[in-house]
Amino acid sequence: MSEKTPKKAKKDLLSWKETWIQCLRALKLFYHYRPNMLLIHTFYTIYTALTPFVNIFLSARIIEELSGDRDPQKLMLLVLLTLGLAALLSFIGALTRRQFKVEDQFLFCLERQIRADKMLRMDYCLVDDTKIHEQLDTLEQYCNGAGRSLRRVIWFYDMILSGIVSLFGGFSLSISLFTSRVPESAGRLTALNHPLFIVLMIGLLLAVTYLSPIFIVKADAVWSKGANSHNLGNRLFGFYGFLGHKNNVAGDVRMYRQEAFCEKYNTDKKGTFYSRGYYAMQARGAVGMYYVASTIFSVIFTGVVYLFVCSKAWAGAFGLGMVTQYISTISKLSGKVSSLFQVLGQARNHATFLKMNFDFLDIENTMIQGDLHLDKSSDKKYEIEFQDVSFRYPGSEQYALRHVNMKLRVGQRLAVVGQNGSGKTTFIKLLCRLYDPTEGVILLNGTDIRQYNYEEYLSIFSVVFQDFRLTDFTLGQNVAAKEEYDKTHVEDCLCKAGFDERLRELPLGMETYLTKNFSDEGVDMSGGEKQKIALARTLYKNAPFIILDEPTAALDPIAEAEIYSRFNEIIEDKTAIYISHRLSSCRFCDGILVFDKGAVVQQGSHDSLMQDSSGKYHELWFAQAQYYANN
Ligand code: ADP
């Protein structure tokens, strides 16, 4: 895989109006999550923007007194005032900075939380969609690698506010530079009093102040253009750069000498982070020149300010104290105005990335969420019926299920069998309302399941999916899916799932972490052990429906036989659906649903299905029996 040239990944700039809309939306979003954060940022920014002007003003008064009347009492008063104010401001600053830093650190987590919340609220069918994941991955990469994050808006806010406040502070201390008049005795230098000269001077200062940041904005635009290639570079670096760190591929790497791939990557000087990569080349070329040009305009600006202020002071318009005040104020002001222009340009460059974030956050859920409550009085008396249900996965042309009709009676043990890809898992996903049927309807006690409150409907199912995942938390927390849990109930469920012996071996028992990620005493469980824990989790939930999708695939034959022999007892009076490849293990079920190419081709008990020698079940049964006989 090679890295794309950034030119192809060029992003169009949004209009100024759209830029403000995006920025304001982002600010509102942060405000919604953490209103105090914006308040603290506002206060701290105003404080840091104004403090320098207070210091400049007081220092200038001291210098003025020293170079003028030199009144010791007045000097003492000025020094005490300056020191007192400096101490007070430092104290306020230290207090606010502490809060500001905490909020600033928190921003990173907040941005994560915003995206995580979106994913958690999304319909399952969207979460399962690879396009959504691509979108999310791209956002994460822009955010982490290229710094194009949602939270950058807070930085823009701080900088813009700081610029505006500084404008007020700066103008109030420098306006007299333009209004103070050179005395008539100064001869030709009285031209400095001419309004046209003053307008020209202000224009020149503004022009130079504007030009310096223009080049920084241009440099920022180059980095923005490179954001896509940076993402790919990051991914490649994350893969090749860390191949040697990954213990799950260490065996394969050694067997197939895969480090050769890394070597090739590490010696390619054109890689994103290498000496001839896009960023290094830009830094040496255009971007480097933009920074040089920006610095040149800054220096020109300083020269013009010194010339103007010193000429007026030379001509007698004001004294030494005011020279210090004007030069310090205008330099500070110019820095702030430059930053303001710079940030405005950067905000516009950045707006495209904000929009991408909002495009993601605006993805709408399409599943109907009814408000009908489940009839609690009919506790565990739920009947399910599929009426002519067909289903296509989003974006797929092929039907994964075709015209499925079936009924699930209360307390039934139903086995679902069929070859790989025949639609068994899809059937379960529709039953649990992770997806809605494309055609047909699923009824719960005679009512379309879409009319029920979604969360209540999900609460009646306990499922072990084929690709279930346990978390890095403790054994007890995994079984209970909660932080606080009933230990006796957890232990009981683990025993029923055949995990009792292993539980006794664990020194920390239920407090054992299931990986070493959070504790050195964590234990990595085998595939079979994980399956037993997942089984215990379904039992702990104690839902009326229990669904096991290949629950014993990773168990050894003895553990499997043990669980099957106790299965009826384990699931008590619950309705159970059970998917397995091993037909022999379905014999204890009182109904069997045979899937083939997305359709239910047979239904019935094991004995009745075996009687149809031309049926799919018969074929599958003998295919497996023959396999076991030959081995
Ligand atoms: P089984 O559980 O019987 O192995 P599945 O229900 O997983 O079969 O799959 C049925 C069909 O649906 C297969 O053709 C499979 O490729 C397709 N399929 C499964 N999941 C998805 C998905 N997320 N997107 C698109 N097609 C899918």
Residues whose N, C-alpha, C, O or C-beta is under 5 A from the ligand:
A	BS01	ADP	D128 Y393 S396 A400 Q419 N420 G421 S422 G423 K424 T425 T426
